[in-house]
Amino acid sequence: MFKGKSNEQIHNDNVQSAENLIIDLIYRVRKITGEITDWSNIRASAGTGGFTVLNGTVIGKEGIACVESITAGGYNIQRLHIRVLVHSI
């Protein structure tokens, strides 16, 4: 994964991954929140396989969304993965 990559390439990959997490978060909550006004309660933590996941609440002009990342599957046909649940509060 890191073998053969320079420090700059690893940094750029990390920045891109962080941007993708934020963009995904915005797409998932905007139907509930509308324009986001506060996401200071969102926390990054390690999920399954050490991947970074986001959990917490996002406040917008039209509502509040609760974001919860859970592990799912891992039995029979479905492999273990992270499912992101978004609920209106």
TAZIZI-V392553 format. One record per pair of residues at least 12 apart in sequence whose ideal C-beta (glycine too) atoms are under 10 Angstrom apart, sorted by the first residue. I is the first residue (numbers start at 0). J is the second residue. If there is no record, write none. Layout:
I,J / I,J
This chain:
0,12 / 13,51 / 16,50 / 16,51 / 17,43 / 17,51 / 20,41 / 20,43 / 20,50 / 20,51 / 20,52 / 20,53 / 21,38 / 21,41 / 21,53 / 23,53 / 23,83 / 24,38 / 24,41 / 24,53 / 24,55 / 24,57 / 24,64 / 24,66 / 24,83 / 24,85 / 25,38 / 25,57 / 26,85 / 27,53 / 27,57 / 27,64 / 27,66 / 27,83 / 27,84 / 27,85 / 28,41 / 28,56 / 28,57 / 28,58 / 28,59 / 28,62 / 28,63 / 28,64 / 28,65 / 28,66 / 28,85 / 28,87 / 29,57 / 29,59 / 29,61 / 29,64 / 29,85 / 30,59 / 30,61 / 30,62 / 30,64 / 30,85 / 30,87 / 31,57 / 31,59 / 31,61 / 31,62 / 31,63 / 31,64 / 31,65 / 31,66 / 31,85 / 31,86 / 31,87 / 31,88 / 32,56 / 32,57 / 32,58 / 32,59 / 32,60 / 32,61 / 32,62 / 32,63 / 32,64 / 32,85 / 32,87 / 33,59 / 33,60 / 33,61 / 33,62 / 34,59 / 34,60 / 34,61 / 35,57 / 35,58 / 35,59 / 35,60 / 35,61 / 35,64 / 36,57 / 36,58 / 36,59 / 36,60 / 36,61 / 37,56 / 37,57 / 37,58 / 37,59 / 37,63 / 38,53 / 38,55 / 38,56 / 38,57 / 38,58 / 38,59 / 38,64 / 38,66 / 39,55 / 39,56 / 39,57 / 39,58 / 40,54 / 40,55 / 40,56 / 40,57 / 40,58 / 40,63 / 40,65 / 40,66 / 41,53 / 41,54 / 41,55 / 41,56 / 41,57 / 41,66 / 42,54 / 42,55 / 42,66 / 43,55 / 44,68 / 46,68 / 46,69 / 46,70 / 46,80 / 46,81 / 46,83 / 47,68 / 47,69 / 47,70 / 47,71 / 47,72 / 47,73 / 47,79 / 47,80 / 47,81 / 48,70 / 48,79 / 48,80 / 48,81 / 50,68 / 50,80 / 50,81 / 51,68 / 52,66 / 52,67 / 52,68 / 52,69 / 52,70 / 52,81 / 52,83 / 53,66 / 53,67 / 53,68 / 53,83 / 54,66 / 54,67 / 54,68 / 54,69 / 54,83 / 54,84 / 55,67 / 55,68 / 56,86 / 56,88 / 57,85 / 57,88 / 58,88 / 61,87 / 62,87 / 62,88 / 63,86 / 63,87 / 63,88 / 64,85 / 64,86 / 64,87 / 64,88 / 65,84 / 65,85 / 65,86 / 65,87 / 65,88 / 66,83 / 66,84 / 66,85 / 66,86 / 67,82 / 67,83 / 67,84 / 67,85 / 67,86 / 68,81 / 68,82 / 68,83 / 68,84 / 69,81 / 69,82 / 69,83 / 69,84 / 70,82 / 71,83 / 71,84
